[in-house]
Amino acid sequence: MRIGLDVMGGDFAPDAVIEGAVDSLQHFSDDEKLVLIGDEQCIFNKLSNMQIEPSLFEIVHTTQVIEMGDHPAKAFSQKKNSSIAVGYGMLKNGTLDGFCSAGNTGAMLVGASYTVNVIPGVLRPALATLFPCIDNRNSVIIDVGLNPDCKPDVLVQYGILGSIYAKYVLGTENPSVALLNIGEEESKGTSVVKTAYEMMKEHPEINFVGNIEGNGLFRETMTDVIVCDGFVGNVILKMGEVIHHIYKSRNLQDEYFDRMDWESIGGTPIIGINANVVIGHGISKRKAIMNMILQTRKVVHANLAQHIKEAI
């Protein structure tokens, strides 16, 4: 297994990215390799300061950086030797099994469309993330920001994509699927959500259990997969981040709220493309970068993209 890491992406790159890369090595086996993609002089200097042997990694030199404020499509097409563009090129030609970055999210999404492409049959790719349950399980929320406005058939397919993620990455057999709504009743919600409800109820590949309300996200009986459009999902994602921040700023200690730490998750995979790609938070530091790498490793081990191809 070879995982590519964009060393130049993120607010605290390259130092925090290299630190996270070093920390992740303890979890790698002998047949797994982490490929650092970025300015080799920056990489060598940082590793030297940390007294880390460069031969522990494979290093691919690039001369350009897609900055956080760059226009995603223009930057990806014009900066051919950027760490993101080179990483996607390696992913496309098969020299990488997975690729991750905390850099420009738009450029990462553009790269997915321009190089590895969407799996035929997938209506719209999505971002999926984990939501901690009270009973120590993790549920999957899909979508959390890629598509803020979805048609019913897209939401239905999210139920399938989320189920595949839950089954192969989390190891959940026959995962239950719920539709996030303003009420549990079948008659509640917008016309889009109500239509999606009817379609999911009849779909043979979805273990549909009905609607779930916002307060249901914190129950022990929480479902395995929560389906929503990217607008609602992103609100939940950011809400979870700030709840954890408030909790920590008050010096509180609780195992459940510790699991809401986004740094412990590391990143969100792009679901529905022909490769294993994970996007990290732009403000990721050492811990978050390490977990983004390990999340990518987990997705590659699960062979997630291939399972989606087979299902769709």
VOTI-66603 format. One record per residue (C-alpha): x, y, z. Coordinates in Angstrom, 2 decimals, decimal comma, padded with zeros to 5 digits. Example, Ala and Ser with C-alpha at 12.3 -4.5 7.8 and 13.67 -1.06 7.14 Angstrom:
BEGIN
<<012,30; -004,50; 007,80>>
<<013,67; -001,06; 007,14>>
This chain:
BEGIN
<<000,00; 000,00; 000,00>>
<<001,22; 003,48; -000,91>>
<<-000,49; 006,56; 000,51>>
<<000,28; 010,01; -000,86>>
<<000,30; 013,03; 001,44>>
<<000,12; 016,63; 000,26>>
<<002,84; 018,17; 002,42>>
<<002,15; 021,72; 001,24>>
<<-001,61; 021,82; 001,95>>
<<-003,16; 023,43; 005,01>>
<<-002,79; 026,52; 007,19>>
<<000,12; 025,01; 009,13>>
<<001,94; 023,30; 006,28>>
<<004,53; 022,04; 005,81>>
<<005,70; 021,70; 009,42>>
<<002,50; 020,35; 010,99>>
<<001,93; 018,01; 008,03>>
<<005,39; 016,49; 008,30>>
<<005,02; 016,14; 012,07>>
<<001,73; 014,28; 011,58>>
<<003,34; 012,11; 008,92>>
<<006,12; 011,11; 011,32>>
<<003,59; 010,26; 014,04>>
<<001,59; 008,06; 011,65>>
<<004,52; 005,78; 010,83>>
<<004,13; 003,78; 014,04>>
<<000,82; 002,47; 012,64>>
<<002,25; 001,40; 009,27>>
<<003,30; -002,16; 008,47>>
<<006,42; -003,11; 006,51>>
<<004,55; -003,34; 003,21>>
<<002,99; 000,12; 003,57>>
<<004,68; 003,32; 002,44>>
<<003,87; 006,98; 003,03>>
<<004,75; 009,22; 000,07>>
<<005,46; 012,86; 000,93>>
<<004,59; 015,15; -001,98>>
<<005,94; 018,70; -001,83>>
<<009,05; 020,87; -001,76>>
<<011,84; 018,39; -001,01>>
<<014,09; 020,99; 000,63>>
<<011,33; 021,90; 003,10>>
<<010,77; 018,21; 003,76>>
<<014,46; 017,41; 004,28>>
<<014,98; 020,43; 006,53>>
<<012,02; 019,55; 008,76>>
<<012,96; 015,87; 009,01>>
<<016,51; 016,88; 009,87>>
<<015,27; 019,16; 012,65>>
<<013,17; 016,29; 013,99>>
<<016,13; 013,90; 013,65>>
<<014,08; 011,60; 011,43>>
<<015,65; 009,54; 008,67>>
<<014,20; 010,63; 005,25>>
<<014,45; 007,08; 003,91>>
<<011,46; 006,17; 006,08>>
<<009,38; 007,96; 003,46>>
<<009,29; 008,23; -000,29>>
<<009,65; 011,89; -001,25>>
<<008,28; 013,35; -004,49>>
<<009,48; 016,87; -005,26>>
<<007,05; 019,55; -006,47>>
<<007,68; 023,20; -007,19>>
<<004,21; 024,75; -006,91>>
<<001,56; 025,14; -004,22>>
<<-002,19; 025,61; -004,61>>
<<-002,85; 028,19; -001,92>>
<<-006,00; 028,21; 000,19>>
<<-007,22; 031,39; -001,52>>
<<-006,57; 030,22; -005,09>>
<<-009,44; 029,65; -007,52>>
<<-009,75; 025,83; -007,46>>
<<-010,25; 025,08; -011,16>>
<<-007,77; 027,65; -012,43>>
<<-005,11; 026,69; -009,92>>
<<-005,44; 022,97; -010,63>>
<<-005,15; 023,46; -014,39>>
<<-002,37; 026,07; -014,25>>
<<-000,23; 024,66; -011,43>>
<<000,58; 021,29; -012,96>>
<<003,52; 020,77; -010,61>>
<<001,61; 021,52; -007,43>>
<<001,47; 018,93; -004,67>>
<<-002,27; 018,38; -005,21>>
<<-002,02; 018,01; -009,00>>
<<000,98; 015,67; -008,77>>
<<-000,74; 013,61; -006,07>>
<<-003,81; 013,13; -008,24>>
<<-001,63; 012,26; -011,22>>
<<000,05; 009,52; -009,20>>
<<-003,33; 008,30; -008,02>>
<<-004,59; 008,12; -011,61>>
<<-001,58; 006,19; -012,94>>
<<-001,75; 003,69; -010,09>>
<<001,43; 004,60; -008,23>>
<<-000,66; 005,57; -005,21>>
<<-003,47; 003,62; -003,55>>
<<-004,78; 006,63; -001,63>>
<<-004,20; 010,37; -001,41>>
<<-004,96; 012,90; 001,33>>
<<-004,63; 016,64; 001,81>>
<<-005,63; 019,40; 004,22>>
<<-005,16; 021,93; 001,44>>
<<-007,57; 023,78; -000,83>>
<<-010,81; 021,76; -000,63>>
<<-012,13; 023,10; -003,92>>
<<-008,93; 022,06; -005,70>>
<<-009,17; 018,60; -004,17>>
<<-012,72; 018,25; -005,50>>
<<-011,75; 019,61; -008,91>>
<<-008,84; 017,17; -008,98>>
<<-011,19; 014,29; -008,33>>
<<-013,39; 015,35; -011,27>>
<<-010,50; 016,11; -013,66>>
<<-008,37; 013,04; -013,03>>
<<-009,82; 009,96; -011,32>>
<<-013,42; 010,87; -012,23>>
<<-016,78; 009,94; -010,73>>
<<-017,78; 006,27; -010,71>>
<<-020,25; 005,65; -013,57>>
<<-023,74; 005,52; -012,11>>
<<-022,99; 007,77; -009,15>>
<<-025,29; 010,78; -009,45>>
<<-023,21; 013,03; -007,21>>
<<-020,19; 012,26; -005,06>>
<<-020,49; 013,13; -001,38>>
<<-018,45; 013,80; 001,73>>
<<-019,03; 011,41; 004,62>>
<<-017,93; 011,79; 008,21>>
<<-018,34; 009,95; 011,48>>
<<-020,68; 010,95; 014,28>>
<<-020,11; 009,37; 017,72>>
<<-022,98; 007,46; 019,30>>
<<-023,63; 007,30; 023,05>>
<<-023,10; 003,52; 023,02>>
<<-019,51; 003,85; 021,70>>
<<-020,40; 003,11; 018,07>>
<<-019,87; 005,53; 015,21>>
<<-022,53; 006,47; 012,69>>
<<-021,96; 007,87; 009,22>>
<<-023,42; 011,21; 008,11>>
<<-023,62; 011,77; 004,36>>
<<-023,40; 014,44; 002,81>>
<<-021,58; 017,01; 004,96>>
<<-020,90; 019,79; 002,50>>
<<-020,33; 018,76; -001,10>>
<<-023,90; 019,12; -002,40>>
<<-025,99; 021,70; -000,51>>
<<-029,09; 021,10; -002,65>>
<<-030,08; 017,53; -003,55>>
<<-032,87; 015,89; -005,51>>
<<-034,66; 012,87; -004,02>>
<<-032,82; 010,29; -006,13>>
<<-029,47; 011,71; -004,93>>
<<-030,54; 011,34; -001,29>>
<<-031,61; 007,77; -002,00>>
<<-028,22; 006,97; -003,49>>
<<-026,55; 008,56; -000,46>>
<<-028,30; 005,87; 001,54>>
<<-026,58; 003,23; -000,59>>
<<-023,17; 004,96; -000,50>>
<<-023,37; 005,48; 003,25>>
<<-024,31; 001,84; 003,77>>
<<-021,26; 000,69; 001,79>>
<<-019,02; 002,97; 003,87>>
<<-020,53; 001,71; 007,13>>
<<-020,21; -001,93; 006,07>>
<<-016,67; -001,97; 004,73>>
<<-014,93; 000,77; 006,71>>
<<-016,73; 000,48; 010,05>>
<<-017,56; -003,24; 009,80>>
<<-021,30; -002,78; 010,35>>
<<-023,35; -005,60; 008,86>>
<<-026,65; -004,58; 007,25>>
<<-026,40; -000,96; 008,43>>
<<-029,62; 000,85; 009,22>>
<<-030,33; 004,05; 007,28>>
<<-032,39; 007,07; 008,38>>
<<-033,33; 010,32; 006,70>>
<<-032,64; 013,46; 008,73>>
<<-035,87; 015,43; 009,02>>
<<-037,83; 017,87; 011,19>>
<<-040,01; 015,05; 012,50>>
<<-040,20; 011,28; 012,56>>
<<-043,59; 011,20; 010,84>>
<<-043,65; 010,19; 007,19>>
<<-045,63; 013,30; 006,28>>
<<-043,03; 015,76; 007,65>>
<<-040,41; 017,70; 005,72>>
<<-039,94; 019,34; 002,35>>
<<-041,28; 017,83; -000,87>>
<<-037,76; 016,58; -001,66>>
<<-037,38; 014,81; 001,68>>
<<-040,88; 013,34; 001,54>>
<<-040,28; 011,98; -001,96>>
<<-036,92; 010,55; -000,87>>
<<-038,67; 008,87; 002,07>>
<<-041,07; 007,05; -000,26>>
<<-038,26; 005,96; -002,55>>
<<-035,99; 004,76; 000,27>>
<<-038,83; 002,86; 001,90>>
<<-039,21; 000,73; -001,22>>
<<-035,53; 000,37; -002,11>>
<<-034,27; -003,24; -001,75>>
<<-030,64; -002,24; -001,11>>
<<-031,35; 000,10; 001,81>>
<<-032,19; -001,01; 005,35>>
<<-034,40; 002,03; 005,82>>
<<-035,73; 002,76; 009,31>>
<<-037,51; 006,06; 008,63>>
<<-036,88; 009,65; 009,63>>
<<-034,61; 010,81; 012,42>>
<<-034,78; 014,21; 014,14>>
<<-031,84; 016,30; 015,26>>
<<-032,22; 015,21; 018,86>>
<<-032,10; 011,59; 017,71>>
<<-028,45; 012,04; 016,78>>
<<-027,56; 011,79; 020,46>>
<<-029,60; 008,71; 021,39>>
<<-028,32; 005,21; 022,05>>
<<-030,71; 003,91; 019,38>>
<<-029,14; 006,13; 016,75>>
<<-029,07; 004,63; 013,27>>
<<-025,90; 003,58; 011,44>>
<<-026,24; 005,95; 008,46>>
<<-027,83; 009,41; 008,48>>
<<-028,73; 010,85; 005,08>>
<<-029,11; 014,59; 004,43>>
<<-028,13; 017,20; 001,89>>
<<-024,77; 018,90; 002,20>>
<<-026,23; 022,12; 003,62>>
<<-027,78; 020,40; 006,62>>
<<-024,87; 018,00; 007,01>>
<<-022,32; 020,80; 007,09>>
<<-024,32; 022,62; 009,78>>
<<-024,22; 019,46; 011,91>>
<<-020,50; 019,02; 011,26>>
<<-019,67; 022,58; 012,34>>
<<-022,03; 022,34; 015,30>>
<<-020,19; 019,25; 016,53>>
<<-016,87; 021,07; 016,22>>
<<-018,00; 024,04; 018,31>>
<<-019,65; 021,83; 020,95>>
<<-016,32; 020,09; 021,42>>
<<-014,48; 023,43; 021,51>>
<<-016,79; 024,84; 024,20>>
<<-016,52; 021,62; 026,18>>
<<-012,71; 021,67; 026,12>>
<<-012,47; 025,40; 026,83>>
<<-014,35; 024,80; 030,09>>
<<-011,91; 022,06; 031,12>>
<<-014,61; 019,40; 031,20>>
<<-013,86; 015,70; 030,90>>
<<-016,18; 013,14; 029,40>>
<<-015,40; 010,19; 027,15>>
<<-018,32; 010,81; 024,81>>
<<-017,53; 014,47; 024,14>>
<<-013,86; 013,58; 023,67>>
<<-015,00; 011,49; 020,69>>
<<-016,50; 014,59; 019,08>>
<<-012,99; 015,94; 018,57>>
<<-012,66; 016,42; 014,80>>
<<-008,89; 016,03; 015,12>>
<<-009,42; 012,40; 016,17>>
<<-011,28; 011,69; 012,91>>
<<-008,78; 013,55; 010,75>>
<<-010,65; 013,87; 007,48>>
<<-013,62; 013,03; 005,30>>
<<-013,42; 010,69; 002,30>>
<<-014,90; 011,71; -001,05>>
<<-017,47; 008,98; -001,65>>
<<-018,32; 008,02; -005,22>>
<<-015,06; 008,62; -007,15>>
<<-012,73; 006,08; -008,76>>
<<-010,07; 006,37; -006,06>>
<<-009,52; 006,63; -002,33>>
<<-009,23; 010,31; -001,42>>
<<-009,56; 011,96; 002,01>>
<<-009,85; 015,70; 002,65>>
<<-008,66; 017,18; 005,93>>
<<-009,60; 020,41; 007,69>>
<<-007,55; 023,42; 006,59>>
<<-006,63; 024,22; 010,19>>
<<-005,30; 020,71; 010,82>>
<<-002,25; 020,43; 013,03>>
<<-000,10; 017,47; 013,99>>
<<-002,74; 015,21; 015,55>>
<<-005,35; 015,85; 012,87>>
<<-002,86; 015,22; 010,07>>
<<-001,84; 011,90; 011,59>>
<<-005,48; 010,82; 011,82>>
<<-006,20; 012,02; 008,27>>
<<-003,43; 009,72; 007,07>>
<<-004,76; 006,83; 009,15>>
<<-008,29; 007,48; 007,89>>
<<-006,95; 007,22; 004,34>>
<<-005,18; 004,00; 005,24>>
<<-008,42; 002,59; 006,62>>
<<-010,35; 003,53; 003,47>>
<<-007,70; 001,91; 001,26>>
<<-007,71; -001,27; 003,37>>
<<-011,50; -001,39; 003,01>>
<<-011,14; -001,08; -000,79>>
<<-014,03; 001,38; -000,57>>
<<-013,94; 002,72; -004,13>>
<<-014,04; -000,78; -005,61>>
<<-016,96; -001,84; -003,42>>
<<-018,90; 001,23; -004,58>>
<<-018,13; 000,41; -008,23>>
<<-019,48; -003,10; -007,75>>
<<-022,63; -001,86; -006,00>>
<<-023,46; 000,98; -008,37>>
